[in-house]
């Protein structure tokens, strides 16, 4: 096997970045950064067990990709707005 020299780390990162930048199109678009359970818990300031409970009760919409649970940021925002008094 030959060795490859890619140059500075920034150049290597550019070579690996083959996807266009995320534009966060929202609920109508595909390019939206989905959040994992740990990130949702961090944003709400609760433990992951609380998030799993909300998901199980259907209080927080989510999607499952294989064994991964993901939450759309727009759904999290709607959930937060619905809990304000």
VORO-69826 format. One line per field, with one value per residue (C-alpha): chain; x, z, y; residue in one letter. Coordinates in nm, 3 decimals, decimal comma. Each point is the difference from the previous one (the first is absolute). Layout:
N
ch = A  ...
east = X  ...
up = Z  ...
north = Y  ...
aa = a  ...
This chain:
85
ch = A  A  A  A  A  A  A  A  A  A  A  A  A  A  A  A  A  A  A  A  A  A  A  A  A  A  A  A  A  A  A  A  A  A  A  A  A  A  A  A  A  A  A  A  A  A  A  A  A  A  A  A  A  A  A  A  A  A  A  A  A  A  A  A  A  A  A  A  A  A  A  A  A  A  A  A  A  A  A  A  A  A  A  A  A
east = 0,000  0,125  0,002  -0,191  0,093  -0,301  0,180  -0,130  -0,281  -0,233  0,050  -0,077  -0,317  -0,106  0,050  -0,217  -0,277  -0,187  -0,346  -0,135  -0,037  -0,313  -0,262  -0,248  -0,300  -0,230  -0,304  -0,058  0,359  0,235  0,306  -0,069  0,238  -0,182  0,071  0,091  -0,152  0,308  -0,008  -0,373  0,061  0,286  -0,209  -0,286  0,227  -0,137  0,134  -0,035  -0,246  -0,241  0,030  -0,063  -0,314  -0,124  0,064  -0,176  -0,309  -0,011  0,051  0,304  -0,013  0,297  0,122  0,190  0,285  0,101  0,071  0,052  -0,269  0,009  -0,203  -0,054  0,101  -0,335  -0,184  0,210  -0,081  -0,372  0,020  0,169  -0,254  -0,284  0,137  0,025  -0,260
up = 0,000  -0,084  0,234  -0,077  0,113  0,028  0,130  0,285  0,220  -0,142  -0,349  0,119  0,168  -0,326  -0,185  0,251  -0,010  -0,308  0,115  -0,051  0,315  0,206  -0,071  0,266  -0,230  0,283  0,000  -0,376  -0,099  0,043  0,118  0,366  0,274  0,195  0,371  0,201  0,339  0,186  -0,187  0,066  0,369  0,009  -0,164  0,244  0,302  0,094  0,003  -0,294  0,198  0,002  -0,378  -0,047  0,215  -0,211  -0,316  0,135  0,099  -0,342  0,146  -0,216  -0,367  -0,125  -0,274  0,029  -0,235  0,062  0,375  0,020  0,121  -0,153  0,065  -0,250  0,143  -0,113  0,200  0,306  -0,037  -0,031  0,309  0,197  -0,113  0,099  0,353  0,069  0,237
north = 0,000  0,347  0,290  0,316  0,346  0,228  0,307  0,217  -0,126  0,266  -0,140  -0,353  0,125  0,165  -0,328  -0,184  0,260  -0,117  0,109  0,352  0,209  -0,065  0,264  -0,121  0,003  -0,104  -0,230  0,032  -0,078  -0,287  0,194  0,040  -0,103  -0,267  -0,011  -0,306  -0,077  0,128  0,331  0,045  -0,072  0,249  0,272  -0,054  -0,040  -0,341  -0,355  -0,236  -0,216  0,296  0,029  -0,371  0,035  0,293  -0,202  -0,310  0,203  0,164  0,347  0,069  -0,105  -0,196  -0,226  -0,324  -0,075  -0,359  0,005  0,376  0,239  0,347  0,314  0,281  0,338  0,145  -0,268  0,077  0,371  -0,078  -0,220  0,280  0,260  -0,234  -0,034  0,375  0,137
aa = x  x  x  x  x  x  x  x  x  x  x  x  x  x  x  x  x  x  x  x  x  x  x  x  x  x  x  x  x  x  x  x  x  x  x  x  x  x  x  x  x  x  x  x  x  x  x  x  x  x  x  x  x  x  x  x  x  x  x  x  x  x  x  x  x  x  x  x  x  x  x  x  x  x  x  x  x  x  x  x  x  x  x  x  x
